[in-house]
Amino acid sequence: MIVYLCLSFLIAFLISYYFQGKIISFLNQRNIVDRVDERKLRKPPKPRMGGIGLFLGFVIGVYVTLFIFANIYIKPNFINFNFESLNLFFLSVFIVFLIGLIDDVIGLNAFQKLPFEILAGTIMYFNGWLIKFISLPFPPYNLVLNDFISYLVTVLWIVGITNALNLIDGIDGLAGGITFFSLISFATIEIILGKPEYLILIIPMVGAVLGFLKYNLFPAKIYLGDSGSLTIGFFLSILSLKISIKASFGISFLIPIVILFIPIFDTTLAFFRRLIKGKNPFSADNEHIHHKLLKKGYSEKKVFIILMILDFIFSALGVLSIFVKKQFRISFLLILLVISFFMIVYLKYVDLNFIKRGLSKNRKTYD
């Protein structure tokens, strides 16, 4: 299995790395560069569509390695996949990649991409990648869902995480770095739980992401584009379904929520922030976490380092959460809420002075 995983990693990395260079050269020669919107930083335009090399590296890394091993060993005992299920998985990934690529080329709004994301999520639901229950920090602890609610929650999770990685892709290396730590965390959990069959998907994606990051770290030569950010977001969303099912029944979604805390936190804030302001919750703005840190005077490189350190901490906590006993789960969630509160205050999403002035004014009126 170690030989298999090393081979799949190497193939994915080399394919992704090779095609990134070719794509950069091709797009620069034709002056096909990133579009500017309110969410993006004001920097010299660079090519996007880094997702092409990443997608090719991932797919080729998986299938070529499977082909090599299937012909040498017939069928290795650690490959427990139903190949029809694997093909449906890649069909759904391809749908998300393709709609992201179309957006990179001609531009699409969120509502135009949404039906295709739902379609991909629906395929995965009927392919057996679904949420059957929701863990609660209080009795009855585990809420079993009927088929309809299960479908809605599953698709909502998939679409939400898919777009969370897209929204946070705002500075060089950020989305790729978060993906890297998330994948390593999921791989570690697979090994700890002794059920490593999904490593044959995780490891080649790690290789593909690293092949892309070589060109995306500051100063970036190419951006993921929607073809990349939607693809890795979708991959993480459906991978988290299987990882959570493998974990102890009572802590299922605590694990992916902690590991993916930064993109989930950022997307949740963005959604409600825009609603409160009376704006379209899917519109672009410059109030994401990385924007707030930049406004505090940090350089882009320092913002990247800060968020990577935070993401590493949350990823480590996510791995440790598989050992959390039932009686401590609510404490674990309270810690996350406290961290969220301090982040909201520090980044000035909530003006405490304004609240204090309001309370003082109300007190004087009462007097």
N, C-alpha and C positions, 0 to 999 in steps of 0.2 A: 504493500500500500504506500510506503514511503517513496518508493521508486515512481509509482504512478503519480502521486501528488507532486513530486519534484518535476516530473516531465510535463504535467499539465500546467504547472506554474511557469516553467521556462518557455513553453510554446506560447502561452497567453501573453507573457511579458514581451517576448521578442516580436510577436505579431503587432501588438499594440504600439510598442516603441517604434517599429519600422513604419507603420502607417501614419503615426503622428507626424513624423518628419516629412513624409510625402504629402500629406494633407496641408501642412503649413506652407510648403513650397508652392503647391498648386493654387491655394487660395490667395496667397500673397501676390503671385504673378497676375491674378485676375482681379485683385483689389476687392475680394469678397471678405468683408470684415464684419465684426460684431455691430449690431444696431445699438444705438444709445437710447436708454430710457431712464426714468426717474430713479429706478432701483440701482442702476450701475454707477460705478465711480467714474469721474471724469478723467479718463486716461486715453492715451493714443489707441485708436481702434486696432484690435488684433483679430485674427481668424477665430471663428468658433467651429463647431462641428467636430470637436475632439472626441465626441461620442462615437464617431464612425470607427476609429482605430480601437477604442475601448470595446465596442460591441464585437468587432471582428476577432479581436484577441480572445475575448471570453468564449465566444461560440466555437471558434476553431480549436482553442485550447481544450475544451470539453470533448468535442466530437472526435478530433484526431487522436487524442489520448485513449478514448474509449475504443476507437477502431484498432489502434495498435495493440491494446491489451486483449481485446476480444479475439483477435487473430492469433495472438501468442498463447493466451491462457484459456481460450474459449469464453469463459465468463468468470472473472475473479469473484471470490466469495464475499468481498467487501462491497461489491456493486449490487445493491439490492433494489435498484430502480426498475420499475416497469417502464420499458422504453417508449411505450405509447404515451404514458404520463409525462416522460421527459420531453418528448416531442411537443406535447401540448404546452408544457412549460415554456419552451423556446418559442412557440408560436405566440404566446401572450407577451413575452419579452420583445419579440420582433414587432408586434403591433405598437407597443409603447415607443420603441426606438424609432419606428417609421414615422409616427405622428410627430415625434420630437424633431426628426430630421426635416419634415415638411415645414414645421415652424421655423427652424433655422434658415430655411431657404426662402420662404415667401412670407412668413409671419402669420401666426394664428393667435387668437385670444383664448382665454381660459375655457370659455364655454364651447368653443369649437373643438378643443382637445378632450374635454371631459367625456363625451360619449365613447371615445376610443379607449380611454382609461377604464371606464366602467366595463366595457366589453372585455378587456384584458383581465380585469378582476373577476368578471363572471366566469370566464373560461377557467381560471384558477380555482374558483369556488367549486365548480362542478368537477374539477380535477382532483378534489379532495384536500385542497389547501384552504382551510376555513376555520372560523372561530366557533367552537361548539359551546363554550361557556365563558363567563366573565368572573374573575376572582374579585371578591369583596373583602375589605379588612374587618368585617363584622359578620355575625351570623346572618344568613346561612353559609357565608364564605364563598360558595361557588354557585353561581346562577346559571342554570342550564337553559340554553336558548332554543326556541322552536326554529323550524327551517327558515321561515320568512325573516324573522329577526336576525338569525344567524347570517343570512345572505346580506341583509342591510349593513350589519356591523362589519362583516368581512370586507365588503366593497368600500365602505367608508374608511376603514383602516388602510386598505391598499391605496386608495386614491389620496388620502390625507398624507401618508408617508411619502408617496411618490412625488407629490408637489412640495413637501417640506424640504426635500433635498434640492429641488429646483429653486425655491425661494431663498435658501441660505447660500446659494452659489453666487456670492457677491464680491469676493476678493480672491486673489491668486491662491490656489491650493486648498481652499477651505472645504469645499464639498468633497474633493478627493481625499483630503486628510481625515475628515469625519467618517467617510466610507471605509477607509483603511482600518481605523481603530474599531469600528463597528464589526467589520468582518473578522478581525483578529479575536474580538470578544466572543462572537458567535462560534468561531472555530474552537476556542478554548473551552466553551461550554459543551460543545459536541464531544470533545476528548474527555472532559471530566465526567460526563454522563455515560461515557462508554458506548455511544451510538453515533459513530463518525461518518455515516453514509453520506451526509450532505457536504462533507469536505470536498467531494468531487465537483461540487459547484462553487464552494467558497474559495478554494485555493486558486483556481484559474481566474476568478474575478479579482482576487488580490493581485495576481500577476498583471492583469489588464490595467488595473487602477494604477499600479506603480509605473507601468510603461507610459501611461498618460501623465502622471505627476512629474516625471522627468522634464516635461515641457511646460508644466503648468505652475510649478513653484515660482515664487517671486524672483525676477520679473517674468511673468508668463509670456510664452510665445504663442499659445493657443488656449482657448477656453472650451469647456465641456459643451456648451450649447445645450439646448433642450434635448437633443438626441442623446447626450451623455447623462445630464442630471436626472432626466425622467427615467432613463434606463436603470441607473444605479439606485434611485429611489424606489422604483418598482421592485427591483431585485431584493433590496433590504426589507421591504414591506412583506413580501411573501415568504422570505427566509425566516423572518421573525415569527411567522405563524407556526412553522414547524418547530423552531427552537422553543417557543413558549409551551407547545403541547408536550414536548419531551420533559419539561421541567416538572417539579412537584405540582400536583393538581391545583394547589391553593395559591400559587404565586405566579400563575401563567404569564400575565401581561405586565407584571412588575419588571421582568427582565428586559424585554425590548423597550419599554417606556424609559427605563433608566439609561440603557445603552444609547438610545436615540433621543436623549433628553433635550439636547441643544436644538436640533431642528424642530422637534415637537414644540418646545417652549417658544421658539421664535415664530413658528407658524401660527400657534394659538394666539399669541400676542398680536400678530399682524391681522388676523381675522377679526378679533373683537375691537382692536384699535380702529380699524377702518369702518366697522359697523357703527361704533360710537360717534365717529366723525361724519356719519351719513354718506360714506363713500362705498363704492363697490368693493366687497371684501376680497375680490380677486384682482384688484387693480395694483399697479406698482407704486411704491413709495420709497423714501430713503430713511426709514425709521427702523430698519432691522438691527439686530444686535451689533453686527460689525459696523454699521453706520454710526451707532451711538458711541461705540468705542473710538472711532475715528474722530468724532466731534469732541471727545474729551482730550484730544491732542496726541493720541497714540499714532505711530506710523502704521502703515499697512502691514509691514513685517511683524511689528510688535502685536498688532491685533491678531494676526494669524497664530503667533506663538501662544498668546493668552488663551485663545479659543481651543487650540490643540491641547494645551495643558488641562483645561476644563474638560474637554471631551475625553481625554485619557482617564481622568479621575472618574467621570461618570461611567465610562466603559468598564473600568476596574470594579466599580460599585455594582454594575450590572452582573458581572461574573460572580462577585461575592454574594449577591442576593439569592443565588440558588441554595445557599446554606442558611438563609434566614428562616427561623422557626415561625410557626403560625402566630404565636403571641407577640412577636416583634415586628410583624408586617406593618401594622398601623404606625409604629414608630418610624419605620423606614420611609413610609409615605409622608409623614410629618416633616422629616428631615428635608425631603425634596420640596415640600411646600415652603419651608423656611428659606431654603436656598433660592427658590423662585422669587420670594418676597424681596430678599436683599438685592437680587439682580435687577428686579423692577425698580427699586428705589435708587440703586447706584447708577443705573442707566437713565434715570429720570423719566421713566414712562409714567410715573405718578409723582406729582409735585407735592411733597409733604408740607412745604411752607404754605401752599395754597390751601391745603386741608386744615392746617392749624389756624390760618386766618379766618376760614369759614366757621370753624368751631368757636373761635373767639368772638366773631360777629354774632353768632347765634346766642352765645352766652350773654352778651351785652343786651341783646334784644329781649331776652328772657328776664334779665334783671330790671 
